[in-house]
Every structure is written in C-alpha cells, then in structure tokens.
Amino acid sequence: MSPDRAADPILVTVIHLRKLATMDLLGQLFGVTAMTISRASQEVHPLLEALGHHVNTSTARFRTPSDVARFLASKPA
C-alpha cells in the first residue's frame, strides 16, 4: 500500500473483517500482495479492538473484481 495513502491499511482491515472480500481480491484492488493485506490486518485489527471498534460481518461476499462490478451495477443510482 502506498505511503501517501495512510488510511489504506485501516480500510482494507475493515473490508476484510466485514468479510466482504478475500485478501487476494483486496490485494488486486489495492495493487499489493495478499500477504501485505494480511500484515495490515494483523497490525490494525488489535488497534481497532483496543479503541472499542467492533466490525460486523456483511452478507455480501466478493472474490473477483467482476463480482464487485456486478454488485455495483445491480444497485440503483
């Protein structure tokens, strides 16, 4: 993740904790490896918990960029 985008680790952690996307998909979307996503989540998750933030899981699940595109295309504007 880019150093000029300091919020990216928090964003990917929340998306991962909501179980919206696999680490592989998050890596594709953010231009990094799944291992980078895993490390970010391991670092950020305990901080969120320490601050009292609990992230609920979602019913939506995405595995590929086309899954995300299909989901977004099906939503009314």
N, C-alpha and C positions, 0 to 999 in steps of 0.2 A: 504494500500500500504506500501511496505517495506521502512523503513527509509534509508536503504542503496541504495535505488533507487530514488533519489530526483527528477529525470525527469519524473517519472510516473504520477504525477498529471497534468503536462503540456501535456504529451502525451494523457492521457485519455480525457482531456478537448478538445484538438484539434480534436480527433476522434469523440467525442460527438458532437462538434459544426459542424463538417462536416456531421453529421447525418449518419455516416457510421454504427454505432452500437447502440443498445439500452443500457441503463445503466445496465440492467440485464446482457446482454452479456459481457459488459466491466467488470462488477464485476466478472463474471465467469473466464474471461481470465486473470484478474489480481489477482484473489484469494481474493477478498474483496466483501462487500455488495454493492448493487446498491446505498444505502444511502451514502456510502463512496465516490462513484463516483460522486454523486450529490454534496456533500460538496466540493470535489476537484474542480469541475467545477465552483461552486459558488465563490470559492476563486480565482481561476486562471483567469477566463474569464475577470473580470474587469481589472486585471493587463495587460492582452494581449491588451485589448482595449486602456488602458492608454498609452501603448507603441506604439500604432498605428497599431497593427496587427489585420487584419480582416480575418476571416477564412470562405472561401466559402464552401457551401454545396456540397456534392457529389451526383451523381446519383445512386451509389451503396448503398444498404441497407442490413444489416446483423442482424438477430435476434438470431441465434444459432451458436455454434461452427461449426456445419456441414455446415451451409451457407458459413462461411469463408473458410472452407476446399474445398468446391465445387468451389468457386470462384477462389481460388489459383490454384486448379488442372486444371482449364479451361484456364489458362494463359500460353502462350508459354514461354519456358525457356529462 
